[in-house]
Amino acid sequence: MNWKLIFSLSLCDGLSLLINGRGQYNCSLAAHFSNYSTSPCKLRCDEQYAPQVLYVYPNKTYRLRIASTTSLSLLNLAIEKHRMLLVEADGNYIEPFSVQNMDISSGESYSVIFTTDQNPKRNYWISISVRGRNPKTPQGLTILNYHLNSASRIPESPPPVAPRWNDESYSKTFYNKIFALKGNPKPPSKHDRRLVLLNTQNFIEGHTKWAINNVSLVLPSTPYLGSIRYGLSKGFDQEPPPDSYGHGYDVMKPASNKNSTYGSGVYMLRFNATVDVILQNANMIKDHVSEIHPWHLHGHDFWVLGYGEGKFTEKDEGRFNLKNPPFRNTGVVFPYGWTALRFVANNPGVWAFHCHIEPHLHMGMGVVFSEGVRKIKEIPSEALSCGLTLKMFMKNSKY
């Protein structure tokens, strides 16, 4: 049996963790177990925010499909007293491995298999907890309801305890266990082009922004696809963004020059080229602070070749996993570290590659790739109905 679980983080008179769009409003299902000053939920189960219960039968095996749509935080998922077998990540099968709980970043998706082999006379917690930043909200909770028990029966024990929010070693150990299942496509052995993208926090005109190689992305009013296809040079910056950053940059310290600039340039990729992207994390504006970032690529899957601490060098290429790297569309870069990705630019179009933490994208943490645009035979006018392309269509229209 399949069941889908969608996580989101939203504002609801404060922060509230939601599971399948539902969360506790000014109360907690596990208030009597909690250190937070919240009151217990008194639910009739017909409220809009009442939890969506997961109904199961004893001694059955279930596949649980999980996706995170959080706007800010990394989460940790657990099913009380049930182990989970991870079998799929971002739509691609992986070598199965068993966990008691699991981290999941914004934009990621997984499938796990679990068996209902516990005491069938009681219910159990399904919990999500904030990781990666100091939590300001209680756990998100719903109930695993064994058949014949009342769905409103609260589990007898406290919800699972997640790893400490800033335990980066736990997260790194989890991600380093993810390998492609035998038979999945392997990456090309060599790259044709390498981009080293330095994530930094900067100031522009006194405002805090994120930048990649000292360029903070701003999206133009004219769609990139139309600008490139029809040669509209004024549609975006014609100066391409840098492929790398200065070798002397110290990723362990705040930048000596904290200022950045806006840009809307595009990385023009040769069609069918093999492209390496090295995501390089660094210190933020404040000293001794670096954050985790989940990066998501549109239009492609990529191979996650490896992770490393500190500043990436060419010597680190010898540590790349070319045998069975996971094939994914979201990759995490850890504080003060690097993550190596490889993909083939074989999907004609213009594609965003960005941090999946929504405020970071809006603050400039992203880049744009273009490949094979001339191979696209027809672009729907609905995709070009703004900016310079809209003016072009209106000028050429008979009406």
C-alpha positions in Angstrom: 0.0 0.0 0.0 1.1 3.6 -0.7 0.6 6.7 1.4 1.8 10.2 0.6 3.2 12.5 3.3 3.9 16.1 2.4 5.6 18.4 4.9 5.4 22.2 4.9 6.4 25.0 7.2 4.0 28.0 7.3 3.1 31.0 9.3 0.0 30.5 11.5 0.2 33.2 14.3 3.8 31.9 14.6 5.5 29.0 13.0 3.6 25.8 12.6 4.8 22.5 11.1 2.2 21.0 8.8 1.8 17.4 7.6 -0.4 17.0 4.5 -1.4 20.6 5.0 -2.6 20.2 8.6 -1.0 21.2 11.9 -2.0 22.1 15.4 -3.3 25.6 15.8 -2.3 27.1 19.2 -2.2 23.6 20.8 -0.3 20.3 20.6 -1.4 16.7 20.4 1.4 15.9 22.8 1.2 18.9 25.1 1.4 16.8 28.2 4.8 15.4 27.0 6.1 18.8 25.8 8.4 21.4 27.2 6.7 24.1 25.2 4.0 26.2 26.9 1.2 24.9 24.7 -2.3 23.6 25.6 -3.5 20.2 24.6 -5.6 20.0 21.5 -9.3 19.3 22.1 -10.3 18.0 18.7 -13.6 16.6 17.4 -11.6 15.5 14.3 -13.7 17.5 11.9 -11.7 20.7 12.3 -9.8 22.0 9.2 -6.5 21.6 11.1 -7.2 18.2 12.7 -4.4 15.8 11.8 -4.7 13.5 8.7 -4.4 10.2 10.4 -2.4 7.3 8.7 -4.6 4.3 9.0 -2.9 0.9 8.9 -3.6 -2.8 9.5 -1.3 -4.9 11.7 1.4 -7.0 10.1 1.3 -5.3 6.7 4.1 -3.6 4.7 3.5 -0.1 3.5 5.4 2.2 1.1 5.3 5.8 2.4 6.1 8.6 -0.1 7.6 11.7 1.5 8.2 15.2 0.1 9.3 18.3 1.9 7.9 21.7 0.8 9.4 23.7 3.7 10.2 27.3 3.1 13.0 27.5 5.6 14.1 24.4 7.6 15.5 21.0 7.3 13.3 18.4 9.0 13.7 15.0 10.7 11.0 12.4 10.3 10.3 9.4 12.6 7.6 6.8 13.1 7.5 5.8 16.8 8.9 2.3 17.3 8.9 1.5 13.6 12.1 1.4 11.5 12.0 2.7 8.0 13.8 1.2 4.9 14.8 3.9 2.5 14.4 2.7 -1.1 14.0 5.9 -3.3 15.3 9.4 -3.4 14.0 12.2 -5.8 12.3 9.6 -8.0 15.4 7.3 -8.4 15.9 4.0 -6.6 18.7 3.7 -4.1 20.5 0.9 -2.3 18.0 0.2 0.6 19.2 1.0 4.1 17.3 1.0 7.4 16.9 4.1 9.7 15.1 4.9 12.9 14.6 8.5 11.7 15.7 10.5 8.7 16.6 14.0 7.6 14.8 15.6 4.7 15.6 19.0 3.2 13.3 21.3 1.3 12.7 20.1 -2.2 13.7 16.5 -1.5 11.5 13.5 -1.8 11.9 9.9 -0.6 10.1 6.6 -0.4 10.4 4.4 2.7 9.0 0.9 3.4 7.9 0.0 6.9 6.1 -2.9 8.5 3.3 -2.6 11.1 4.8 -5.1 13.4 4.3 -3.4 16.8 1.6 -3.9 19.4 -1.7 -3.6 17.5 -3.6 -2.5 20.6 -2.2 1.0 20.6 -1.5 3.9 18.2 1.9 5.6 17.5 3.3 9.0 16.7 4.5 10.2 13.3 6.7 13.2 14.0 8.6 15.9 12.1 11.2 18.1 13.9 13.2 21.1 12.9 16.8 20.6 12.1 19.5 22.9 10.8 18.4 25.9 12.8 17.3 26.5 16.4 13.6 25.4 16.5 11.0 28.0 17.6 8.0 25.7 17.2 6.9 22.3 18.6 7.1 19.1 16.5 4.6 18.5 13.8 2.6 15.4 14.7 0.1 13.0 13.3 -1.0 9.5 14.4 -0.3 6.0 13.0 -3.6 4.4 13.7 -3.6 0.6 13.9 -7.0 -0.9 12.8 -9.6 -1.4 15.5 -8.1 1.3 17.7 -9.9 4.7 17.8 -8.1 7.2 15.6 -8.5 9.8 18.4 -6.6 7.7 20.9 -3.4 9.5 21.8 -0.3 7.4 21.9 0.8 6.3 25.3 4.4 7.5 25.1 6.2 10.8 24.2 6.9 11.5 20.5 10.3 10.4 19.1 13.2 12.6 20.1 15.0 14.0 17.0 18.7 14.5 16.8 19.8 17.9 18.2 19.1 20.7 15.7 22.7 21.5 15.1 24.1 18.0 15.0 25.7 18.3 11.5 27.6 15.0 11.9 24.3 13.1 12.1 23.1 14.7 8.8 26.3 14.1 7.0 26.3 10.4 8.1 22.8 10.1 6.7 23.5 11.6 3.3 26.7 9.6 2.9 24.7 6.4 3.2 22.7 7.2 0.0 24.0 5.3 -3.1 22.4 4.4 -6.4 20.8 1.0 -6.8 22.7 -1.3 -9.1 21.5 -0.8 -12.7 20.9 3.0 -12.4 22.7 5.2 -14.9 26.3 5.9 -14.1 27.9 9.4 -14.6 30.3 10.1 -17.5 33.8 9.6 -16.3 35.0 13.1 -17.2 33.5 16.6 -17.3 33.6 19.1 -20.2 33.1 22.1 -18.0 33.3 22.9 -14.3 31.6 25.6 -12.4 32.6 26.4 -8.9 29.8 28.3 -7.2 30.7 30.1 -4.0 27.7 30.8 -1.7 28.1 34.0 0.3 25.9 36.4 2.2 26.5 40.1 1.2 25.2 43.6 1.3 23.8 45.5 -1.6 22.7 49.1 -1.0 22.6 48.3 2.7 20.3 45.2 2.3 21.3 41.7 3.2 21.5 39.4 0.1 22.9 36.1 -1.0 25.3 35.9 -3.9 26.9 33.3 -6.1 30.5 34.2 -7.0 29.6 37.7 -5.8 26.6 38.0 -8.1 23.1 38.2 -6.5 20.6 36.8 -9.0 17.7 39.1 -10.1 15.1 37.7 -12.5 14.3 39.9 -15.5 10.8 40.8 -16.6 11.4 39.1 -20.0 11.5 35.3 -19.9 15.0 34.0 -20.6 13.7 31.5 -23.1 12.2 34.2 -25.3 15.2 36.5 -24.9 17.7 33.8 -26.0 15.5 32.3 -28.8 14.7 35.7 -30.4 18.1 37.4 -29.7 16.7 40.1 -27.4 20.0 41.3 -26.0 18.3 43.8 -23.6 16.3 41.0 -22.0 19.1 40.1 -19.5 22.7 40.9 -18.7 24.9 39.8 -21.6 28.0 39.5 -19.5 28.0 35.8 -18.3 28.5 35.2 -14.6 31.9 33.9 -13.4 32.7 30.2 -13.6 34.6 30.4 -10.3 35.8 32.7 -7.6 39.2 34.1 -6.4 41.6 31.4 -5.2 42.6 33.6 -2.2 39.1 33.6 -0.8 38.9 32.3 2.8 35.7 30.3 3.1 36.1 30.0 6.9 35.9 33.8 7.5 33.5 36.6 6.6 34.4 38.3 3.3 36.9 41.2 3.6 34.6 43.0 1.1 31.0 42.3 2.1 29.4 44.1 -0.8 28.0 42.4 -3.9 26.2 43.3 -7.1 23.0 42.3 -8.8 23.1 40.3 -12.0 20.8 38.4 -14.4 23.4 36.7 -16.6 23.2 33.2 -17.9 25.6 30.2 -18.0 25.5 29.2 -21.6 26.1 25.4 -21.7 27.1 23.5 -24.8 24.3 21.0 -25.6 25.1 17.5 -24.4 28.1 18.7 -22.5 28.9 17.0 -19.1 28.9 19.8 -16.5 30.4 19.6 -13.0 29.0 22.0 -10.4 31.0 22.4 -7.1 28.8 24.0 -4.5 31.1 25.8 -2.1 29.8 27.0 1.2 31.4 29.8 3.2 31.1 31.9 6.3 28.1 34.4 6.3 28.3 38.1 7.2 28.4 37.3 10.9 31.5 35.6 12.1 31.4 31.8 12.9 28.1 31.3 11.1 27.5 29.1 8.0 24.2 27.4 7.0 23.1 24.3 5.2 21.6 24.9 1.7 19.5 22.4 -0.4 20.1 23.2 -4.1 17.6 22.1 -6.7 18.1 21.8 -10.4 15.1 22.2 -12.8 14.9 20.0 -15.9 17.5 17.5 -15.0 18.7 14.9 -12.5 22.4 15.0 -11.4 24.8 12.7 -9.8 26.0 13.6 -6.3 29.7 12.7 -6.6 30.7 13.6 -3.1 30.9 15.9 -0.1 33.9 17.5 1.6 35.0 19.8 4.4 36.5 23.2 3.9 37.6 24.6 0.6 37.4 22.4 -2.6 40.7 21.9 -4.4 41.5 19.9 -7.6 42.9 17.2 -5.3 39.4 16.5 -4.0 38.4 15.1 -7.4 40.2 11.9 -6.5 37.5 11.3 -3.9 34.6 11.5 -6.3 32.3 8.5 -6.3 31.9 7.5 -10.0 30.8 3.9 -9.2 27.3 4.3 -7.6 26.6 8.0 -6.9 22.9 8.8 -6.2 21.0 10.3 -9.1 19.0 13.2 -7.7 17.5 16.7 -8.4 18.3 18.2 -5.0 21.7 18.3 -3.4 22.7 19.5 0.1 25.8 21.6 0.8 26.8 21.7 4.5 28.3 24.6 6.5 31.9 25.4 5.5 31.9 22.5 3.1 31.5 21.6 -0.6 29.3 19.3 -2.6 30.2 18.0 -6.1 27.4 17.4 -8.7 27.6 16.2 -12.3 24.9 16.4 -15.0 24.5 16.2 -18.8 23.1 19.3 -20.5 20.8 17.4 -22.7 17.4 19.0 -22.1 16.8 22.0 -24.4 15.7 25.0 -22.5 16.6 27.6 -19.8 16.7 26.1 -16.3 17.0 27.5 -12.8 19.4 26.1 -10.3 18.8 27.5 -6.8 18.7 27.1 -3.1 15.3 25.6 -2.3 15.0 27.7 0.9 12.6 30.1 -0.5 13.9 33.3 1.1 17.4 32.5 0.0 16.3 32.3 -3.6 14.4 35.6 -3.4 17.6 37.1 -1.9 19.7 36.0 -4.8 21.0 32.5 -4.2 20.5 31.0 -7.6 21.9 30.8 -11.2 20.4 30.1 -14.6 21.6 27.5 -17.2 20.8 27.6 -20.9 21.3 24.7 -23.3 20.0 23.8 -26.8 17.4 26.6 -27.0 17.6 26.6 -30.8 16.4 23.0 -30.8 13.1 24.0 -29.4 10.7 24.1 -32.3 7.9 26.1 -30.8 7.5 28.1 -27.6 3.9 28.6 -26.3 3.0 32.2 -26.4 1.7 31.9 -22.8 5.3 31.3 -21.7 6.4 34.6 -23.3 3.5 36.9 -22.4 5.5 39.5 -20.5 8.4 41.9 -20.9 10.0 42.4 -24.3 8.5 39.3 -25.8 5.0 40.5 -25.0 5.8 43.7 -26.8 7.2 41.8 -29.7 4.0 39.7 -30.0 1.8 42.7 -29.7 3.8 44.5 -32.5 3.4 41.5 -34.8 -0.2 40.8 -34.0 -2.9 41.5 -36.6 -5.3 42.6 -33.9 
